[in-house]
Amino acid sequence: MTANLMHYHGPSMTPTFEVGDGLQVLPYTDRRVRPGEVIVFRHPVKKTNIVHRVVRVAGQGIRTRGDNNREDDPWWLQPEQVIGQVVSVARRDTRRTLAAGSHGQVLVAFVRVRRKVRSGLRKLLLPVYRALGASGLFRGCLRWRAPLRMVCFQRPHGVEMHLFLGKRPVGRRPAGARSWQIRAPFRLFIDEQSLPPPC
């Protein structure tokens, strides 16, 4: 049985996958699809390939959901719509086997609980973080080991700017936006007014 290699795009399986990850997809042939497995299937309407996790297998078919989505997909898949199971993921120089079955279900439950906790903490602490960032109290306190650099990408609706600290992305400015979206905690240390104007 030969595995196919696909590349992941989109936010619905974050943090399990990142954009550009290489996915090794193994066809099912005579195996059954099980809850907890990550599968590639044809979207019932758009006919594009989708990568989501199986949450339920019943008489109606297969129910899926992205690890980063709040609700199950609205459709029931039939086995013939399933292209295969994602068995491993390659990111940069590393390859790891993907958790499946009950192990995959436990892992994704942990990810969702962690996301809820982080979301609650973010809502609680966001006003304080914004006030500290606006105050400028911490600017100049941190010496960067790598230089801040900006990269511009041409998008259909304009130029999008990304800010990097070395290789690490720390912020972006979507095309047409009036301000930067700086990742926490970097807004405390970066003076947005000192950043270059749009490309």
N, C-alpha and C positions, 0 to 999 in steps of 0.2 A: 504494500500500500504506500503510495508516494504522497508526501506532504507538499502543499503549495505554499509559497511565500507571498504574503500581502503586506501592505503598509497601512498603518492606522492613521486616520484623520478624524478630527472632531472632538468635542468635549464630553460626550455622553458616558465614556468609560474611564474618565479621570477619577482617581489617581492610578488605577490599574494599568492604563496605557497612557502614553504621551504621544502627541503628534509626531509622526515619523518612525515610531516603533515598527520593527519588522515582526510580523505574526506568522508563525508556522501553523498552517491549517491542515488538519488531517480529515479526509472524507470519512463519513460514518460507515458506508457500505452495509455490513451486516450487524453493526453495533446499534444499540438504542440510545437515544438522547436522554440524559439524566439531569435533574435539577442541580444547579451549582456549576454546570459546565458553561464555558463561554463559547458561543457559536457564531458563525458567519452565515447570514441568510439573505435572501432577496427580499427587499421591501415589497409588501403586497401591492402597493399602488405605484410608487415611484420607480420600482424595478432597479434600485441601486443596492449595492452590498451594504449590509449593516452588521456591526459587531456588538452583541449584547449577551447578557448572562441569562441562562434558563432559570426561571423561578418556579415553574410548575409544568408538569406533564400530566394531561388528563385525556378523557375520551374526546374532547373537542379539539385537542391538539397540544401545541407547545406554547407556553406563555413566557415572554422575555421582558427584560428590563435592563437599561444601562446602569452600571454601578453608580454613576453620578446623577441619575434621574430620580425624581421623587415618586413617580408612579410607574406601574407596569405599562408596557406597550398596549395599545388598545385592540390588538388583533391576536387571533390564535393562528399559529403557524402549523402547516402540515409538513410531515417529514420530507416531502419532495422539494420544499422551499429551502431546506437547510443545505448549505454548501459543505460545511464541515465544522469540526471542533478546533478551537485555538488551543494548541498543546504547549506552546512555548512562545516567549517574546524576547526579541533581541533589541537592546538599547545601547547605543554606542559600542563599547567593546565587551559587553556582557550579555549572556543569554541565560534565562531562567525558565524553569518549568512552571506552567500556570496551575494554580490550585483549582481543583475541580471537585465535583460531587459534594459531599457534606463538608469537606474542608473548604471548598470555595464558598459555600453558603455561610459558614461561620466567619470567614475572612471578610466577606462583603457586609455582613451584619455589623462587624466591628468597625469597618470603614464608615458605615452610615451613622452609627452611634457617635463616633469621633467627630464626624461632620456636624452633627446636631450640637454637640458640646462646644465645638469651635465657633459655630454660628451664634450660639447663645453668649459666649464670652466676647465675641466680636461686637455684638450689639451693645453689651454692657460697657465695654472699654472704648468703643469707637469715639464717643464725644471727647474723652480724655486724650486719646491719641491725636485727634484732629487739633485740639487746643494746643497740645505740646508742639505739634508740627508747625502750626501757625505762629507760635511764639518765637521760634528760631533759637530757643534755649540751647539746643544740642548741636547746632550747626558749627562746624569747625572743630568739634571735639574729637572727631574720628578721622584718623589718617588712613586713606585708602591704600592698600597694598598693591592694587592694580588701578589703572586709570579708568575714569568714567569715559565711555565712548558711546556715540550715537550711530545707529544704522537706520537708513530710510528704505522703505519698501513701497513700490508703486502698486496701488490697489485700483480697482475699477472706478472708485469714487474719490480718488485722490492719493496723497502720500501719507503713509502711516510711519511714525517714528518709534523706534525702540531704543531704550537706554540700557546699557550693559555696564556692569562692574566686573572687569575682566571678561570671563565667559558667562557670568551669571546675569540673567535678565532681571532688572530692577524696576523697570517702568516702561510704559508705552503711551503714545499720544495718537489715538485714532485719527484718520483723515477728517479734517473739518472740526476737530475738537478744540476747545479754547484752553484746555488745561491738560496736564500730564496725569496719568494714573500710576502713581508710585507705590510699589509693593511695601508692605510693612516689613521691617521697621524703618526702611530707608527714608521715608518722608521726614523723619526726625532729623536726618543729617544732610539731606539734599535741599539746597535752595532752588526751588523751581524757577524763580525769576532769573537765576544765573544760567539756566539751560539755554541752548541755542534756539533761535526761532524756527518755525516749521521749514522743512527743506523746500 
